[in-house]
Amino acid sequence: MRIADLLEELTPAEWDQESLCRGRRVRDVAGHLAPVPTITTWDMVAVAPRARFSPDRINTVLARRHGSRDPADLVAAIRSHAGTRRTAKVLDTRNALFDVIVHGQDIALPLAREFPVPAEHSREAPRTVWAMGWPFHAERRLARLHSPGDRHRLGDGRRAGDRRAGPGPVAALDRTHRLSGHPAATASTG
């Protein structure tokens, strides 16, 4: 709900500002978040030819399409779907925490706004990204940075899923950005 609170506070000009998410305005990022619980595999298949069958481009086409909606509609959609734990069959509901954390920062930081991330969430997100595989493939992309014995480690000596205290929340959020291939950003935590 905090992402909806943040979006609700934005001015019309801020909705059209560039976000940290390459090639997307704030409204496009909101357009990415709003339909996730209701999007279907068929919605994605329908735009695939236009997006040259690239998952990243499919995501961008849909984000821009939904982002063109009225901001109040986007905020209302995010609020109404906040507790929903479903999405298209080709997507993964485990991505929800990552999406809110990272895209909250994508919106807040360029606008010099705060989007606090609870420490336990910023520590859980990199574990989830590491464990998910597709679409991030963090373990495969970063394999060269780990020795063979560290195949399932997060880079701080802990194995994926290990609940022991790890790095601070800002470092964990930066790690989440790096694991997902997203541009790194410093975040506020709380």
Buried (B, 14 or more C-beta within 10 A) or exposed (E): EEBBEBBBEBEEEBBEBBBBBEEBBBBBBBBBBBBBBBBBEEBBEEBBEEBEEEBEBBBBBBBBBBBEBEBEEBBBBBBEBBEEEEBBEBBBEEBBBBBBBBBBBBBBBBBEBEBBBEBEBBBBBBBBBBBBEEBBBBBEEBEEEBEEEEEBBBBEEBEBEBEEEBBEBBBBBBBBBBBBBBEEBEBBBE
